[in-house]
């Protein structure tokens, strides 16, 4: 699946395997020189990475009915009655705390009404709205609208209507396709029937059906360019062409879109790598690689390092990014469709407290929360284990992918009231197994999740400056 890290790496093998270019129409139309083309490719990769990732997930979840990641057609909710496991590979760093309900909306013909049921006060739920730019354009749920039942309108960029009767709030997407992601808290394995009852109350219907009126003409059928692993490796920019068809230009991205057009990339275009000279091919590949490296460097330095954990905020609305394409690409690569800081914070690390890379094949580790210093949240917290290379969940003998606050009653505290988690590939022993987070026999990537973090001290907010800090990981 294209969201794996290896798919984001350009490879010189493309150029090596390409035949000598025939005389190019592009080259005849005052195509930029090789250095300018390289610079545009670098900037274009950074700008386009979230768009391509989003486009591919949309294809897998809502378009490719024969794919193993398909969830449901557009405008239909798919309730997942399990949390993510190592078998879920469409999205990197998947959340395994809250069963998802997945809804991809097609807003071209008319808006969609999303309805939620009344949810018990002690159960956290959140409905996150993300558009094709990967901008978060709103939330429904415990933090923002409360746990009461309600009907909400999700509209596309061209809808100009008034708020219909019975609608609590209107959310407007910057793109005609948008992702609506429902998260429902699961307390433990036996709680799943209760989660399913909540999920059964989630509804999506066209506005015309909600108002009991005749429906407008259907939007034209689209032959989506299938997004495949091979396709991304062979031609990243061809998929950016496809994604840009469904991402209207805005004042913020007008300049980069004009640059991309100079090298033949944009809506309605078909970027043909084979048409370029060998020199242009090589430089564009260099530009893409440099863009990817910049994203990785931003991820390594864009946050504040606290006890080895990277703490920051890099997911949010269009206004939050304000044209910072590097931050947006970093957010997508770290965990596309993650929440903004007010909804959840995501400290992550690949190193122990001393800065050494975490490696389950070589070492055992512990994390200890001092007495009274568990993560401060209004909802709940978790620590999730991922493979350090793929950023996917790790297959393990006890099918445990995380440790979270609902598990606390079964966990063993130390004599002083502190809580120690054991991070290693083998069991730490029967007396400590409740506190064991199984690790891979390889590099480790850990993500802490604080859902609805408390805004007042002690707090992890503001991001990187809060009074509460995640404890460092110690090598045994």
Secondary structure, DSSP 8 states (H G I E B T S, - for coil): -TTSGGGG---HHHHHHS------HHHHTT---HHHHHHHHHHHHHHHHHHHHHHHHHIIIII-TTSTT----TT--EE-SS---TT--SSTT---SEEEEEEEEE-SSS-EEEEE----TTS-EEEEEEETT--EEEEEETTTT-SS-EEEEEE-TT------TT-SEEEE-SSSEEEEEEEEE--SGGGHHHHHHHHTT-EEEEHHHHTT----------------HHHHHH-HHHHHHHHHTTS---TTTHHHHHHHHHTT-STT----GGGS-HHHHHHHHHHHHHHHHHHHHHHHHSSEEETTEEE------HHHHTT-HHHHHHHHHHHTT---TTTEE--EESB-TTS-B-BTTT--EEEEE-TT-S--BSS-EEEEEEETTT--B---TT---EEEGGGGGGS---TTS-EEEEEESS---TTTGGGEEE--SSBEEEEEEEETB-SSSS-STTTTT-S-----EEE-
